[in-house]
């Protein structure tokens, strides 16, 4: 079964850090870009960070300088290092990998930033 699995979410105080991981099982279509998205309650899903197969990265303005995306080039796996977390970062975080004819999504991992 083709699957992306996120892990690493949790509850953290403002200013804290979390590291998210996205691993995979199964046989995927060819993957180039991988990304992290998030969806807060009552809001649309939004892009957080993207990384291409060449290692080029792109970040949402709201997380620049605080979040770092990376990937394992030998596997379909991506990571999101999050520092300086703010209450506004509270959301379900999803891993995404566009294939040739479909986009793969994980089930999401909850990140809650609260004092």
C-alpha positions as CSV (number, residue, x, y, z in Angstrom):
1,X,0.0,0.0,0.0
2,X,1.3,3.4,-1.0
3,X,1.4,5.6,2.0
4,X,3.0,8.7,3.5
5,X,3.2,8.8,7.3
6,X,3.9,11.9,9.3
7,X,5.2,11.9,12.9
8,X,6.7,14.2,15.4
9,X,3.7,16.4,16.2
10,X,2.8,17.4,19.8
11,X,2.1,20.2,22.2
12,X,4.8,22.8,22.7
13,X,5.0,26.2,24.4
14,X,5.5,29.3,22.4
15,X,9.1,29.7,21.4
16,X,9.6,25.9,21.4
17,X,10.7,23.5,18.7
18,X,9.4,20.4,17.0
19,X,10.8,18.2,14.3
20,X,8.3,16.5,11.9
21,X,9.1,13.5,9.8
22,X,7.4,12.1,6.7
23,X,8.3,8.6,5.7
24,X,6.8,6.3,3.1
25,X,5.8,2.8,2.4
26,X,4.9,1.2,-1.0
27,X,5.9,1.9,-4.5
28,X,5.3,5.5,-5.6
29,X,5.2,7.2,-9.0
30,X,8.3,9.2,-9.7
31,X,8.5,12.0,-7.1
32,X,10.5,15.2,-7.5
33,X,9.1,17.8,-5.1
34,X,8.0,17.1,-1.6
35,X,6.2,19.5,0.7
36,X,4.6,20.3,4.0
37,X,1.2,21.8,4.3
38,X,-0.9,22.7,7.3
39,X,-4.6,23.3,8.1
40,X,-5.7,25.2,11.1
41,X,-9.3,24.8,12.4
42,X,-11.7,26.8,10.2
43,X,-9.0,27.7,7.7
44,X,-8.0,26.3,4.3
45,X,-5.0,24.1,3.9
46,X,-1.9,26.2,3.1
47,X,1.6,25.4,1.9
48,X,4.3,25.7,4.5
49,X,7.5,24.6,2.7
50,X,8.5,22.8,-0.5
51,X,11.8,21.1,-1.5
52,X,12.7,19.8,-5.0
53,X,14.8,16.9,-5.9
54,X,17.7,19.3,-6.5
55,X,17.3,20.6,-3.0
56,X,15.7,23.9,-3.9
57,X,13.4,25.2,-1.1
58,X,10.5,27.5,-0.8
59,X,8.8,28.7,2.3
60,X,5.6,30.5,3.3
61,X,6.4,34.0,4.4
62,X,5.0,33.3,7.8
63,X,7.6,30.6,8.6
64,X,10.7,31.9,6.8
65,X,13.7,31.9,9.2
66,X,11.9,29.6,11.6
67,X,11.2,26.4,9.7
68,X,13.7,24.3,7.7
69,X,12.6,21.6,5.2
70,X,15.0,18.8,4.2
71,X,14.7,15.4,2.6
72,X,16.4,12.1,2.2
73,X,17.4,11.9,-1.4
74,X,17.6,8.1,-1.3
75,X,14.1,7.7,-0.1
76,X,10.7,9.3,-0.3
77,X,11.1,11.1,3.0
78,X,11.0,14.7,4.2
79,X,11.5,16.5,7.4
80,X,10.4,19.8,8.8
81,X,12.4,21.4,11.6
82,X,10.3,24.0,13.4
83,X,11.8,26.6,15.8
84,X,10.4,29.7,17.4
85,X,6.9,28.2,17.3
86,X,4.0,30.6,17.7
87,X,0.3,29.9,18.6
88,X,-0.5,30.8,15.0
89,X,1.5,27.7,13.9
90,X,-1.1,25.4,15.6
91,X,-2.5,23.2,12.9
92,X,-2.6,19.7,11.4
93,X,0.6,19.3,9.4
94,X,0.5,17.2,6.2
95,X,3.2,15.8,4.0
96,X,2.6,15.9,0.3
97,X,4.4,14.4,-2.7
98,X,3.1,15.1,-6.2
99,X,3.4,12.1,-8.6
100,X,3.0,11.9,-12.3
101,X,-0.8,11.5,-12.2
102,X,-1.7,11.9,-8.6
103,X,-0.6,13.7,-5.4
104,X,0.1,11.6,-2.3
105,X,-0.9,12.9,1.1
106,X,-0.2,11.7,4.6
107,X,-2.8,11.5,7.3
108,X,-1.4,14.5,9.2
109,X,0.1,15.2,12.5
110,X,-1.2,17.7,15.1
111,X,1.0,20.5,16.2
112,X,-0.3,22.6,19.1
113,X,1.5,25.7,20.4
114,X,0.1,26.8,23.7
115,X,1.2,28.1,27.0
